[in-house]
Amino acid sequence: MCTSVVGQIGDDENIETSASSKLCAGVLVVFSVILIILFFPFSLLYVVKVIPEYQRAVIFRLGRVEEGDAKGPGMFFIVPCTDSLIAVDLRTVSFDVPPQEILSKDSVAVQVDAVVYYRIFDPKVSVTNVKDSARATRLLAQTSLRNVLGSHTLAEMLSERDSISYQMQQALDVATDPWGVKVERVEIKDVRLPANLQRAMAAEAEATREAKAKVISAQGELNASRALKEAAAVIATSPTALQLRYLQTLSIIAAERSSSIFFPIPIDILSGMGGNAEPGTDLI
């Protein structure tokens, strides 16, 4: 019972304080309006405010945020003595995340930098819930970059940049939502490797390419040998085919360059290799 009595007394005190503050605020507003009227039209310089299309104005009246949406864009009026405003830019802002020393999941030290794009979607929340939303977003981006990339291996960093960027964007968006900030995009710009690791990876890649080249060359020789075996089988069925192939080879050689071809042995000897041709028969 005592607790309920104390709570009721506290509520009554809060109601009295709120009523007195509203009364003081009303008196100050009336006094400010009187001053505006007395110094008209010079007071218009302080009463009329213009906000561009890409900004919104958060108005504080005697330290309290005015109810409703933020003002703007365009022209509106304030009470100079009691109102103060903060202009909030709604355009998309980009910033570079400084290079971060990160130890990957497979214990490789790398330097990674990124770029972040964000915008403010709730001007009131961005002013009242955080002191400097831009600076807070930058610091959070650095921490998130280290945390997200630290859970991936070096191979994943190099081959899965899109998925890692999306994962980082989601983490930042969730963390900055209470600040009225929307993280639209995160891109990993560069992953810098140590010099000794770059040399080792280059040597590994070169060895892999050489091994593939040897395999391809061996496969080509195997296919060529099979083709030659089949060609030899076809030529064996016709003894004259070997002589025709010999003459065709000579024709190809003569077509490539102007030269004279001398036969060190009589062409009739080649006819004896056919078996069916009679000795002394002229093949040309």
C-alpha positions as CSV (number, residue, x, y, z in Angstrom):
1,M,0.0,0.0,0.0
2,C,2.9,2.3,0.8
3,T,4.4,1.6,-2.6
4,S,1.2,2.5,-4.4
5,V,0.9,5.7,-2.4
6,V,4.5,6.7,-3.2
7,G,3.9,5.9,-6.9
8,Q,0.7,8.0,-6.9
9,I,2.6,10.9,-5.3
10,G,5.4,10.6,-8.0
11,D,2.8,10.7,-10.8
12,D,1.2,13.7,-9.3
13,E,4.5,15.5,-9.2
14,N,5.2,14.6,-12.8
15,I,1.8,15.9,-13.8
16,E,2.4,19.2,-12.0
17,T,5.9,19.5,-13.5
18,S,4.5,18.9,-17.0
19,A,1.7,21.4,-16.5
20,S,4.1,24.1,-15.3
21,S,6.5,23.5,-18.2
22,K,3.7,23.8,-20.7
23,L,2.5,27.0,-19.0
24,C,6.1,28.4,-19.2
25,A,6.4,27.3,-22.8
26,G,3.1,29.0,-23.7
27,V,4.1,32.2,-22.1
28,L,7.4,32.3,-24.0
29,V,5.7,31.5,-27.3
30,V,3.3,34.4,-26.7
31,F,6.1,36.7,-25.8
32,S,8.0,35.6,-28.9
33,V,5.0,36.3,-31.1
34,I,4.6,39.8,-29.6
35,L,8.3,40.5,-30.5
36,I,7.8,39.2,-34.0
37,I,4.8,41.6,-34.4
38,L,6.7,44.5,-32.9
39,F,9.7,44.1,-35.2
40,F,7.8,43.3,-38.3
41,P,8.9,43.1,-41.2
42,F,12.6,42.7,-40.0
43,S,11.6,39.7,-37.9
44,L,10.7,37.8,-41.1
45,L,14.5,37.2,-41.6
46,Y,14.4,35.0,-38.5
47,V,10.9,33.5,-38.8
48,V,10.9,32.3,-42.4
49,K,13.1,29.3,-43.2
50,V,13.6,27.5,-46.5
51,I,14.7,23.9,-46.8
52,P,15.8,22.4,-50.1
53,E,14.3,19.2,-51.6
54,Y,17.0,16.9,-50.3
55,Q,16.9,18.1,-46.7
56,R,14.4,17.9,-43.7
57,A,14.4,20.2,-40.7
58,V,14.0,18.7,-37.2
59,I,12.6,21.5,-34.9
60,F,13.1,21.7,-31.2
61,R,10.8,23.9,-29.2
62,L,12.3,24.7,-25.8
63,G,14.4,21.5,-26.0
64,R,11.6,19.2,-27.1
65,V,11.1,17.8,-30.5
66,E,8.0,19.0,-32.2
67,E,5.3,16.3,-32.8
68,G,4.7,15.2,-36.4
69,D,7.0,14.7,-39.3
70,A,10.2,16.8,-39.9
71,K,9.6,20.1,-41.8
72,G,10.4,20.5,-45.4
73,P,11.0,20.8,-48.2
74,G,10.1,24.3,-49.0
75,M,9.2,27.3,-46.8
76,F,7.9,27.2,-43.2
77,F,7.8,29.4,-40.1
78,I,9.4,29.1,-36.7
79,V,9.4,31.1,-33.5
80,P,12.9,32.5,-33.2
81,C,13.1,32.8,-29.4
82,T,11.9,29.3,-28.6
83,D,12.6,27.2,-31.7
84,S,15.8,25.8,-33.0
85,L,16.2,23.5,-36.0
86,I,18.7,21.0,-37.3
87,A,18.8,20.3,-41.1
88,V,19.3,16.6,-42.0
89,D,20.5,15.6,-45.4
90,L,18.5,12.7,-47.0
91,R,20.8,12.1,-49.9
92,T,22.9,8.9,-50.2
93,V,26.3,9.4,-48.7
94,S,29.4,7.3,-49.5
95,F,32.6,6.9,-47.5
96,D,35.7,4.7,-47.7
97,V,36.5,2.3,-45.0
98,P,40.2,2.6,-44.1
99,P,42.3,-0.4,-44.8
100,Q,41.9,-2.9,-42.0
101,E,44.5,-5.5,-40.9
102,I,42.4,-8.7,-40.8
103,L,43.4,-12.3,-39.8
104,S,41.4,-14.7,-42.0
105,K,39.9,-17.9,-40.8
106,D,42.9,-19.9,-42.1
107,S,45.4,-17.6,-40.3
108,V,46.4,-15.4,-43.2
109,A,47.0,-11.7,-42.5
110,V,45.5,-9.4,-45.2
111,Q,44.6,-5.8,-45.7
112,V,41.0,-5.1,-46.8
113,D,39.3,-1.8,-47.6
114,A,35.7,-1.2,-48.7
115,V,33.2,1.5,-49.6
116,V,29.8,2.0,-47.9
117,Y,26.7,3.8,-49.2
118,Y,24.0,4.9,-46.8
119,R,21.2,7.4,-46.3
120,I,19.0,8.7,-43.5
121,F,15.4,7.6,-43.7
122,D,14.2,9.0,-40.4
123,P,15.5,12.5,-39.6
124,K,14.1,12.7,-36.1
125,V,15.5,9.4,-35.0
126,S,18.9,10.2,-36.5
127,V,19.1,13.4,-34.5
128,T,17.6,12.2,-31.2
129,N,19.0,8.6,-30.9
130,V,22.6,9.2,-31.9
131,K,25.0,12.1,-31.5
132,D,26.7,11.9,-34.9
133,S,25.1,9.3,-37.2
134,A,27.7,9.7,-39.9
135,R,30.7,9.1,-37.6
136,A,28.9,6.2,-35.8
137,T,28.2,4.5,-39.1
138,R,31.8,4.9,-40.1
139,L,33.1,3.3,-36.9
140,L,30.6,0.5,-37.1
141,A,31.5,-0.2,-40.7
142,Q,35.2,-0.7,-39.7
143,T,34.2,-3.1,-36.9
144,S,31.8,-5.0,-39.0
145,L,34.4,-5.4,-41.8
146,R,36.8,-7.0,-39.4
147,N,34.2,-9.3,-37.8
148,V,32.6,-10.5,-41.1
149,L,35.9,-11.1,-43.0
150,G,37.5,-12.7,-40.0
151,S,35.0,-15.6,-40.3
152,H,36.0,-16.4,-43.9
153,T,39.1,-18.0,-45.4
154,L,41.4,-16.3,-47.9
155,A,40.0,-18.2,-50.8
156,E,36.4,-17.2,-49.9
157,M,37.5,-13.5,-49.7
158,L,39.0,-13.7,-53.2
159,S,36.2,-15.7,-54.8
160,E,33.0,-14.7,-52.9
161,R,33.2,-11.0,-52.7
162,D,29.6,-10.4,-53.6
163,S,28.2,-12.7,-50.9
164,I,30.5,-11.2,-48.3
165,S,29.6,-7.7,-49.2
166,Y,25.9,-8.6,-48.9
167,Q,26.5,-10.2,-45.5
168,M,28.2,-7.1,-44.3
169,Q,25.5,-4.8,-45.7
170,Q,22.8,-6.8,-43.8
171,A,24.8,-6.7,-40.6
172,L,25.3,-2.9,-40.9
173,D,21.7,-2.3,-41.8
174,V,20.4,-4.1,-38.8
175,A,22.8,-2.3,-36.5
176,T,22.1,1.2,-37.8
177,D,18.3,0.9,-38.1
178,P,17.7,2.3,-34.6
179,W,19.7,5.4,-35.7
180,G,17.4,6.1,-38.7
181,V,20.1,5.1,-41.1
182,K,19.7,2.8,-44.1
183,V,22.8,1.1,-45.4
184,E,22.1,0.6,-49.1
185,R,25.3,-1.0,-50.4
186,V,28.7,-2.3,-49.3
187,E,31.5,-3.1,-51.7
188,I,34.9,-4.6,-51.0
189,K,37.4,-2.6,-53.0
190,D,40.7,-4.5,-52.6
191,V,42.2,-7.4,-50.7
192,R,46.0,-6.9,-50.3
193,L,48.1,-9.9,-49.7
194,P,51.7,-10.1,-48.3
195,A,54.5,-10.1,-50.9
196,N,55.7,-13.5,-49.9
197,L,52.2,-15.0,-50.2
198,Q,51.8,-13.4,-53.6
199,R,55.0,-15.0,-54.8
200,A,53.9,-18.4,-53.5
201,M,50.5,-18.1,-55.1
202,A,52.1,-17.1,-58.4
203,A,54.5,-20.1,-58.3
204,E,51.6,-22.4,-57.5
205,A,49.5,-21.0,-60.4
206,E,52.5,-21.3,-62.8
207,A,53.1,-24.9,-61.8
208,T,49.4,-25.7,-62.2
209,R,49.4,-24.2,-65.7
210,E,52.5,-26.1,-66.7
211,A,51.0,-29.4,-65.5
212,K,47.8,-28.7,-67.5
213,A,49.9,-27.9,-70.6
214,K,51.8,-31.2,-70.2
215,V,48.6,-33.2,-69.9
216,I,47.1,-31.5,-72.9
217,S,50.3,-32.2,-75.0
218,A,50.3,-35.8,-73.9
219,Q,46.6,-36.2,-74.8
220,G,47.3,-34.7,-78.2
221,E,50.2,-37.1,-78.9
222,L,48.0,-40.0,-77.9
223,N,45.2,-38.9,-80.3
224,A,47.8,-38.3,-83.0
225,S,49.3,-41.8,-82.6
226,R,45.9,-43.4,-82.8
227,A,45.1,-41.4,-85.9
228,L,48.5,-42.5,-87.5
229,K,47.7,-46.1,-86.6
230,E,44.4,-46.0,-88.3
231,A,46.0,-44.2,-91.4
232,A,48.7,-46.9,-91.5
233,A,46.0,-49.6,-91.5
234,V,44.2,-47.9,-94.4
235,I,47.4,-47.5,-96.4
236,A,48.4,-51.1,-95.8
237,T,45.3,-52.2,-97.7
238,S,46.4,-50.5,-100.9
239,P,50.2,-50.6,-101.8
240,T,49.8,-47.8,-104.3
241,A,48.5,-45.5,-101.6
242,L,52.0,-45.2,-100.0
243,Q,53.5,-43.9,-103.2
244,L,50.6,-41.5,-103.7
245,R,51.1,-40.2,-100.2
246,Y,54.8,-39.8,-100.9
247,L,54.1,-37.7,-104.0
248,Q,51.5,-35.7,-102.2
249,T,54.1,-34.8,-99.5
250,L,56.5,-33.6,-102.2
251,S,53.7,-31.5,-103.7
252,I,53.1,-29.8,-100.4
253,I,56.8,-29.1,-99.9
254,A,57.1,-27.6,-103.4
255,A,54.0,-25.4,-102.8
256,E,55.4,-23.8,-99.7
257,R,58.7,-22.7,-101.1
258,S,60.4,-22.6,-104.5
259,S,62.9,-25.4,-104.4
260,S,64.3,-28.2,-106.5
261,I,63.9,-31.8,-105.2
262,F,66.5,-34.4,-106.0
263,F,65.9,-38.1,-105.5
264,P,69.0,-39.8,-104.2
265,I,67.6,-43.2,-105.2
266,P,65.6,-44.2,-108.3
267,I,61.8,-43.9,-108.1
268,D,61.6,-47.5,-109.4
269,I,62.9,-48.8,-106.1
270,L,59.8,-47.3,-104.3
271,S,57.6,-49.3,-106.8
272,G,59.1,-52.5,-105.5
273,M,57.8,-51.6,-102.0
274,G,54.2,-51.9,-103.3
275,G,54.3,-55.6,-104.1
276,N,51.8,-55.4,-107.0
277,A,53.7,-53.2,-109.3
278,E,56.2,-54.8,-111.7
279,P,59.9,-53.8,-111.5
280,G,60.8,-51.0,-113.9
281,T,57.3,-49.6,-114.1
282,D,57.4,-45.8,-114.1
283,L,55.0,-44.4,-111.5
284,I,55.2,-40.8,-112.6
